[in-house]
């Protein structure tokens, strides 16, 4: 398991609270997994999943409310990012402010590195 440096990836309180609520609503699990996969109209998109079994190959980010796991390849794409949860009228969801993304598609679902 890689050591996490808090300056590498940052989470807003609202993002951590959202992840924690979703995990509690589910009722079980070790935490939330964030990732990046090749897909979408711009080349890459963010992924979310639950973690039920601890995986030594993931970077573990422990917060007071929820554990976040990121595979090492995705970690390199996310390094330097701020992960936020926004609630703007009818639009709610996780927002990535990623300095590694050179462009974001019009729908906001995918990005280019």
C-alpha beads as a LAMMPS data file, in Angstrom:
LAMMPS data file: protein, C-alpha beads

113 atoms
112 bonds

1 atom types
1 bond types

-500.0 500.0 xlo xhi
-500.0 500.0 ylo yhi
-500.0 500.0 zlo zhi

Masses

1 110.0

Atoms # bond

1 1 1 0.000 0.000 0.000
2 1 1 1.431 3.338 -1.034
3 1 1 1.684 6.196 1.427
4 1 1 -0.627 9.091 0.752
5 1 1 0.537 12.679 1.001
6 1 1 -2.317 15.074 1.749
7 1 1 -0.931 17.564 -0.769
8 1 1 -1.357 15.072 -3.634
9 1 1 -5.163 14.814 -3.777
10 1 1 -7.576 16.928 -1.763
11 1 1 -11.229 16.386 -0.923
12 1 1 -13.754 18.992 0.106
13 1 1 -15.718 18.318 3.271
14 1 1 -18.870 18.037 1.143
15 1 1 -17.278 15.284 -1.013
16 1 1 -16.199 13.269 2.031
17 1 1 -19.642 13.746 3.624
18 1 1 -21.288 12.553 0.386
19 1 1 -19.064 9.453 0.162
20 1 1 -19.720 8.691 3.830
21 1 1 -23.518 9.008 3.426
22 1 1 -23.544 6.750 0.371
23 1 1 -21.440 4.129 2.142
24 1 1 -23.617 4.272 5.277
25 1 1 -26.782 3.985 3.178
26 1 1 -25.325 0.881 1.535
27 1 1 -24.714 -0.555 4.995
28 1 1 -21.336 -2.226 4.508
29 1 1 -17.954 -1.856 2.814
30 1 1 -14.406 -0.714 3.460
31 1 1 -14.765 2.569 1.565
32 1 1 -15.103 4.173 -1.855
33 1 1 -12.852 3.512 -4.871
34 1 1 -12.086 6.344 -7.294
35 1 1 -10.510 5.637 -10.637
36 1 1 -9.895 6.742 -14.176
37 1 1 -10.608 4.583 -17.236
38 1 1 -10.308 5.020 -20.976
39 1 1 -13.797 5.901 -22.193
40 1 1 -16.028 8.784 -23.179
41 1 1 -15.786 11.233 -26.026
42 1 1 -12.570 12.869 -24.760
43 1 1 -10.592 9.754 -23.883
44 1 1 -10.924 9.253 -20.099
45 1 1 -13.641 9.323 -17.500
46 1 1 -13.808 9.088 -13.731
47 1 1 -15.147 5.946 -12.051
48 1 1 -16.644 5.278 -8.626
49 1 1 -17.246 1.995 -6.860
50 1 1 -17.555 0.505 -3.411
51 1 1 -14.650 -1.367 -1.833
52 1 1 -15.609 -4.503 0.052
53 1 1 -12.154 -6.038 0.385
54 1 1 -8.939 -4.238 1.254
55 1 1 -6.495 -4.272 -1.710
56 1 1 -2.793 -3.746 -0.993
57 1 1 -2.216 -2.349 -4.492
58 1 1 -4.404 0.711 -3.919
59 1 1 -3.457 4.002 -2.347
60 1 1 -5.527 4.420 0.808
61 1 1 -6.659 7.875 1.844
62 1 1 -8.070 7.765 5.351
63 1 1 -10.414 10.535 6.367
64 1 1 -12.403 10.931 9.552
65 1 1 -15.625 9.846 7.812
66 1 1 -14.658 7.475 4.993
67 1 1 -11.748 5.586 3.422
68 1 1 -11.009 6.382 -0.214
69 1 1 -9.051 3.927 -2.372
70 1 1 -7.343 4.797 -5.664
71 1 1 -5.372 2.414 -7.896
72 1 1 -1.833 3.584 -8.636
73 1 1 -2.448 4.264 -12.360
74 1 1 -5.502 6.412 -11.629
75 1 1 -3.626 8.102 -8.794
76 1 1 -1.096 9.487 -11.288
77 1 1 -3.961 10.989 -13.355
78 1 1 -5.615 12.461 -10.252
79 1 1 -2.510 13.805 -8.513
80 1 1 -2.982 17.479 -7.632
81 1 1 -6.777 17.328 -7.963
82 1 1 -9.498 18.702 -5.748
83 1 1 -12.518 16.436 -5.511
84 1 1 -15.682 18.268 -4.531
85 1 1 -19.401 17.551 -4.198
86 1 1 -21.620 20.266 -5.646
87 1 1 -25.332 20.835 -5.190
88 1 1 -26.411 23.561 -7.597
89 1 1 -30.173 23.475 -8.038
90 1 1 -30.997 20.429 -10.137
91 1 1 -27.320 19.551 -10.625
92 1 1 -25.744 17.445 -7.918
93 1 1 -22.634 15.341 -8.040
94 1 1 -18.930 14.899 -7.672
95 1 1 -16.813 17.514 -9.418
96 1 1 -13.136 16.997 -10.238
97 1 1 -10.865 20.008 -10.473
98 1 1 -7.985 18.205 -12.121
99 1 1 -4.872 20.134 -13.222
100 1 1 -3.836 17.130 -15.360
101 1 1 -6.919 17.402 -17.584
102 1 1 -6.081 19.414 -20.689
103 1 1 -9.680 19.542 -21.894
104 1 1 -13.127 18.447 -20.725
105 1 1 -15.873 17.378 -23.120
106 1 1 -19.035 19.433 -23.500
107 1 1 -21.120 17.031 -21.414
108 1 1 -18.546 17.175 -18.592
109 1 1 -18.344 13.386 -18.316
110 1 1 -14.926 12.824 -19.876
111 1 1 -11.569 14.554 -20.211
112 1 1 -8.265 14.546 -22.092
113 1 1 -4.859 14.269 -20.481

Bonds

1 1 1 2
2 1 2 3
3 1 3 4
4 1 4 5
5 1 5 6
6 1 6 7
7 1 7 8
8 1 8 9
9 1 9 10
10 1 10 11
11 1 11 12
12 1 12 13
13 1 13 14
14 1 14 15
15 1 15 16
16 1 16 17
17 1 17 18
18 1 18 19
19 1 19 20
20 1 20 21
21 1 21 22
22 1 22 23
23 1 23 24
24 1 24 25
25 1 25 26
26 1 26 27
27 1 27 28
28 1 28 29
29 1 29 30
30 1 30 31
31 1 31 32
32 1 32 33
33 1 33 34
34 1 34 35
35 1 35 36
36 1 36 37
37 1 37 38
38 1 38 39
39 1 39 40
40 1 40 41
41 1 41 42
42 1 42 43
43 1 43 44
44 1 44 45
45 1 45 46
46 1 46 47
47 1 47 48
48 1 48 49
49 1 49 50
50 1 50 51
51 1 51 52
52 1 52 53
53 1 53 54
54 1 54 55
55 1 55 56
56 1 56 57
57 1 57 58
58 1 58 59
59 1 59 60
60 1 60 61
61 1 61 62
62 1 62 63
63 1 63 64
64 1 64 65
65 1 65 66
66 1 66 67
67 1 67 68
68 1 68 69
69 1 69 70
70 1 70 71
71 1 71 72
72 1 72 73
73 1 73 74
74 1 74 75
75 1 75 76
76 1 76 77
77 1 77 78
78 1 78 79
79 1 79 80
80 1 80 81
81 1 81 82
82 1 82 83
83 1 83 84
84 1 84 85
85 1 85 86
86 1 86 87
87 1 87 88
88 1 88 89
89 1 89 90
90 1 90 91
91 1 91 92
92 1 92 93
93 1 93 94
94 1 94 95
95 1 95 96
96 1 96 97
97 1 97 98
98 1 98 99
99 1 99 100
100 1 100 101
101 1 101 102
102 1 102 103
103 1 103 104
104 1 104 105
105 1 105 106
106 1 106 107
107 1 107 108
108 1 108 109
109 1 109 110
110 1 110 111
111 1 111 112
112 1 112 113
